[in-house]
Amino acid sequence: MKLRLFFAIMAIVCFFAILGLAGKQDYVDHVILSMSQSEYDSIRDHLLSETGSEPSESDIAQYYIDKHQE
């Protein structure tokens, strides 16, 4: 009985974790699609020169949001 309850709780936790990840990806996609191609390229180049590695779309979206909230 305890094992069944454990697996049920783990399934619920995993379900909500997956929903959270999907929601974050939808948000990132929305932000990326709302900016112009030149803005995207500019932010990507800026982050690339800062870090030396290819930025993720999540990094680009976060930079865009931070820059527009100032």
N, C-alpha and C positions, 0 to 999 in steps of 0.2 A: 504494500500500500504506500509506504513512504517513497519507494523508488518511482512508482507511478506519479505521485505528486511532484517529485523532483523533476521528472521529465516534462510534466505539464508546465511547470513554472519556467523551465529552461526554454521550452517552445514559445511561450508567451514573450519572454525576454528577447529571444532571437527575432521574433516577429516584429516587435517594436524597434529593435536595432536596425533591421532591414528597412523598415518604413522611414526611419530617420535618415539613413544613407540615401534612399531614393529621393526624399524631399530636399536634401542638400544638393544633390545633383541637378534636380529640376531648377532650383534657385540659381545655381551657377550657370546653367544653360540660359536661363532667362536674362541674367545680367550680361553674359557674353553676347547674346543676340540683340541686346538693346544698344550696344555701342557700335560705332562705325568701324570699318575695317582699318582705317588709318589710326584710330585710337587704340585698337587692339594691337596693331603692329608696333606702335610707339611704346605701349606698356610692356609688351613682350620683349622688345629690344632693351628697354630700360632694366627690366628684371634680369634678363640674360647677362647684361654687362655687370650688374651688381653681384649676382651669385655665381656666374660662370657656368651655370647649367640651365637647361631648358625649363622654364617655369611651367607649372601645370595650369590648366584652365581655372582651377580653384584659386591659385595664387594670383592670376591675372584678374579674376573677378573681385577678389578681396582688395587688391590694390586699387582698382577702379572705384569700388565703394568707398574706401578710405579717402581717396583723392576727392571725391565729389561730396563728402560730408564736411569738408573743411570750410 
